[in-house]
């Protein structure tokens, strides 16, 4: 990745996505910050004097994604790096009692959303024989845990899509990578706990979790390798984690 490259980050209004915006700006890139919350995106753009382009976009809406990306100014094209970060977990009960609407939210965001954005950006990269797609997966895509069947399935789908995407573009010069975070403290748990801050905080009780910047630094490393090097996938844990649900809680 060169200074002046254009980077598109989805889910850029908070957490890992917001941290990714910061590290790419530090690398001299210009960043298209995409998310649903326009107010947060505008605050981000206002703080960076023309180097951040706010793009209100719901990755679940295919037609909206196509229209939003088609609306990009000419000097913000082509996109050199795509970080497919937008994602969420909803529901935490056993599958037999879970809310199917939560399944739809996860499938539409974590899987279809990634595909919707990639379907617009990836063909232009292949046509140019240049570009890099970095998909944010999860350790949950590598193993399942009680109450997480559908979420884990969506992240396993990300892993399979990433592998297949890499095979499909083989020979084009386009890089495909995946970064899988372990326990990371962001708004993720707050969303999953339906806004219950106390329950969200309890997820990290007794553990020093990763933060968005930790994952963003890994994304930076993946994106700044030499042209002939592709980091296929990376799993990142805090030191107190050894798998899904396998945590050393210091106050236990």
Secondary structure, DSSP 4 states (H G I P E B T S, - for coil): --TT-EEEEESTTSHHHHHHHHHHHHTT-EEEEEES-HHHHHHHHHTTTTSEEEEE--TT-HHHHHHHHHTS-GGG-S-SEEEE--------S-TTTS-HHHHHHHIIIIIIIHHHHHHHHHHHHHHHT--EEEEE--GGGTS--TT-HHHHHHHHHHHHHHHHHHHHTTTSS-EEEEEEE-SEESTHHHHHTTT-HHHHHHTTTT---EEHHHHHHHHHHHHTS-TT----EEEE--TTEEETTEE--TT-
